Amino acid sequence: MMSVSFLIKKNNALTDGNIPDRKVLANKLVNVLYKNYEEKGVEFTVTIPDLLRSLNLAVDSGNNRQKIKETIKLLQYPIELRNFNYKGDKISWISAPFLSRASMKVENSTIIHFKLDDMLIEALKQKEQYTIIDLNISNKFKTKYGIVIWEMYLRYKNQKRDDEQWTYQSFTLDELNRKFATKHKYTSKMLEGINRGLKEIKKITDKDITVHYIKQEKKFYFYWQREVKLSNHLKDLRTFINYIRKNFIKKLLYEFIKDDKPVCYCVSEKGKIYDKYQYEDFTKDEAMAIWQMLYEKAKRGELEISK
């Protein structure tokens, strides 16, 4: 189930960045902290229970709390960026950690105070290249191969190539070792991990991605089918919801029969999904599931929502 607030615009410097150890939890934590940065700025606090919930981890587990502390240390690994402006100065190079500091006070050990590096964040803001990531999808991954390849796919999914229908992205063995924080010497071992990740991606997202190693080039090629270009209001769920709320107040969106009774989804003046025939009341989670279903139908051309 998807929540609009769980969509992030992750800067490509972070999407491409190489996290030491490349544990899957470290990747997820970067995404959750980036979401908090988008909403609150470079300094913010998060309770440990909220952080665990954001990562789909059990709140009452002491082991999970320890994992969070260990993972935080991994995020204090430097990212390098070049050529940007900072407070009137022209910076040619920076090497700084995404996470500058994390601390807890004695009087309340359930709250973590985070501080991101403000110069690095300013550099990221000036490098306006982003990848849209849905945390509720990325949090489902259990292998580092799955989550890293998935974000690579999101980064390059509509890359233009000679073929209009298919696209690809290639990496050397050394480049993939850095991405996955592995030390594979043989292509066969790397392919074993990659194929586990591709199976996980298929299971979670139903997206087909294939990989081939081209011996002459000494490169791994990832192939997938490009997405058909969607209308602006269909580029993501957030945009779709805003579009519907603006243009289709109290208009029929989708009608069907459930348990021998008609159901008709509409949007109220307050922007909430409701059933015109009032046979159903929706919780927040149910409403988000309906929005997701409508969005998927709209992308397949099964809803008449053009103005």
C-alpha positions, 0 to 999 in steps of 0.5 A, spaced: 500 500 500 502 506 498 502 513 501 503 519 498 508 522 503 512 516 502 514 519 495 521 522 495 525 525 490 532 522 491 538 526 488 542 522 483 548 523 487 545 519 493 542 514 488 549 513 485 553 513 491 556 507 494 555 506 501 560 502 505 558 495 506 551 496 502 547 493 507 540 493 505 538 497 511 543 502 510 539 504 503 533 504 506 535 509 512 538 513 507 531 514 503 527 515 510 532 520 512 532 524 505 524 524 506 525 527 513 530 532 510 525 534 504 519 535 509 524 538 515 530 541 513 537 539 515 536 538 522 530 534 525 528 529 530 525 522 529 523 518 535 526 511 534 519 507 534 517 512 528 523 510 524 522 503 525 515 504 523 518 507 517 523 502 515 517 496 516 521 494 522 518 491 529 518 497 534 518 492 540 525 489 538 531 491 541 535 488 536 532 492 531 534 498 535 541 496 535 541 495 528 539 502 527 545 505 531 549 500 527 547 503 520 547 510 522 554 509 522 555 507 515 551 513 513 557 517 515 561 515 509 563 521 505 560 523 498 564 527 493 561 532 489 564 538 484 563 545 482 557 548 486 556 555 490 556 555 497 554 562 501 558 566 496 564 562 495 565 557 488 567 550 491 571 546 486 570 539 490 567 537 497 568 530 500 563 530 506 558 525 509 550 525 508 549 524 515 553 529 519 551 527 526 546 523 530 545 524 537 540 522 543 539 526 550 540 522 556 533 525 558 529 522 552 533 516 549 527 514 544 528 521 540 534 521 535 537 528 533 539 528 526 544 533 522 545 533 515 551 536 512 549 543 510 554 544 505 553 537 502 545 538 502 546 545 498 551 542 493 545 536 492 540 542 491 544 545 486 545 538 482 538 538 480 537 531 478 533 526 481 530 519 482 523 518 484 522 513 489 517 510 493 519 508 500 513 503 501 516 499 495 523 500 496 522 498 504 520 491 501 526 489 499 531 484 503 537 483 499 542 489 497 542 486 490 534 487 489 534 494 492 540 497 488 538 494 482 531 497 483 534 504 484 538 503 478 532 502 474 528 507 477 534 512 475 535 510 468 528 507 466 527 511 460 534 512 458 534 514 450 537 509 446 537 507 439 531 502 440 525 506 442 522 500 446 528 497 449 533 501 453 539 498 458 545 501 462 551 497 463 557 497 468 564 494 469 565 488 474 569 494 478 563 499 478 558 493 480 563 491 486 563 498 488 555 499 488 554 492 492 560 493 496 562 486 494 569 483 492 567 479 487 573 477 482 569 472 477 563 474 473 559 468 475 559 470 482 557 477 481 551 474 476 549 469 482 547 475 486 544 480 481 540 474 479 537 474 486 536 481 486 532 481 479 528 475 482 526 479 488 524 485 483 520 481 479 516 478 485 515 485 489 514 490 482 513 485 477 518 488 473 522 484 468 529 486 468 534 482 464 542 482 465 547 479 460 555 479 461 558 481 454 565 478 454 568 482 449 566 489 453 567 486 460 561 489 462 554 487 465 548 490 461 541 490 464 536 491 459 528 492 460 522 495 456 522 503 456 515 505 459 510 509 455 511 516 456 505 518 460 501 525 460 504 530 465 498 528 470 500 521 470 507 522 472 506 519 479 501 518 484 502 525 488 501 529 481 495 524 479 491 525 486 492 533 485 490 533 478 483 529 480 482 533 486 483 540 482 479 538 476 474 532 478 470 534 484 464 530 485 465 527 478 464 520 477 471 516 477 470 509 477 463 505 478 462 498 479 458 492 483 460 489 489 456 484 493 450 486 488 451 493 490 453 499 486 459 503 488 461 509 485 468 513 487 468 520 487 472 526 490 469 531 495 470 538 495 475 537 501 479 532 496 477 525 500 475 519 496 468 517 497 462 512 495 457 516 492 452 511 494 454 511 501 455 503 502 462 504 504 466 508 509 474 508 508 479 509 513 486 512 511 489 506 508 483 504 504 483 511 501 490 510 499 489 503 496 483 506 492 487 512 489 493 507 488 488 503 484 485 509 480 492 511 478 494 504 475 487 504 471 488 511 469 495 509 466 492 503 463 487 508 459 481 505 463 479 511 466 476 517 462 480 523 466 482 528 461 479 535 461 
